[in-house]
Amino acid sequence: MLDNKHEIRSKKEESFYTKLFNFQKDCPLNIREQFDAFPVFSERQRITSFISRYELFKKIIDIQGSIIICGVYTGFDIFSFYHLSSIFESVNH
């Protein structure tokens, strides 16, 4: 069910992803509504990953400079920091 970039580590995990993909496929929400309701379709680890970026961002918000990300793969890190910056630094000094 998953592409080659994702490794299934157990039968339980395979079952989880199968149910999640079927839930998304059969969901009455359109794609925009699904993006808006991202916690419904995201796994706990992904939400945890975003929260960890938020906590890191809070620690550096008063430090002038740039955030450099080497390698973007899916863009998760760069867009997480982009959104956090646009929320908390509406006027970048």
N, C-alpha and C positions, 0 to 999 in steps of 0.2 A: 504494500500500500504506500509506503514511503519511498522517496527517490533514493538514489545511491549516496547522497550526501548525509543522510541521517541513518544512524545505526540503532537498530532495535536491540535492546539489552535483555529483554525477557518476554515471555508470553503475555504477562500481565500488561507490560508496556505496549505490546502490539495490540492487545485488546482495547486498551485505552485509546490509542490513536485511531483504530478502526471505528470505535464508537464516536469519537470526536469528529472525524471526517464525515461520517454518515449524518451526524447531528447537523453539521454545517451545511451539508449538501441538501438536506431535507428541511432546513430552517425556512420559515416563511418570511424572514427578514431579507431585504435586498442587501447587496454587498456594502453599500454605504452604512446602513443600519448595523450590519455586522461589525464593521470597523468601529463605529461609535460605541458598540457594546463589547469592545475588545476583551474585557475580563471574562466574559462568558465563554469565549473561544480560545483563550490563552491558558496554557498550563501554569501551574503554580511556580515552576522554576523560572518561567519567562517574566512573570510579575515580580518575583523576587529579584531577578536580574535588573529590572528597571528601577526598583526601589533602591537597590545598592548604588546605582548611578546617581539617583536623586540624593542619597546621603553623602556621596562623594562630592557632588556639586555644591551642596550646602557648606561643606568644609572649605571650598575654594572660591566661593562667590565674592569675597572681599579682596581677593588677590588679583591684581591686574596682570593681564597676559592672555595668552591663547591656549586653547586645549588642542593638542595634536594627537590625532588617532592614526596609527600606522596600520593600514589594512582595514578594509571596510566590509568584506564578505556580503552580509545581508543589509548593512547600513544601520543595524540596531543601535550601536554605540553612538555613532555620529548624529543620528536623528534624535536619540534620547537627549544628548547634550544640546542639540539645536533647539528642541522644544523647551527644555528647562531654561536655557538662556533667554529665549523669547518670552517666557513667562516671568522670570525673576529679574531680568535685566532689560526691561522694556526700552531703556535708553542706555546703550553701552557707552561708558565713559572712557 
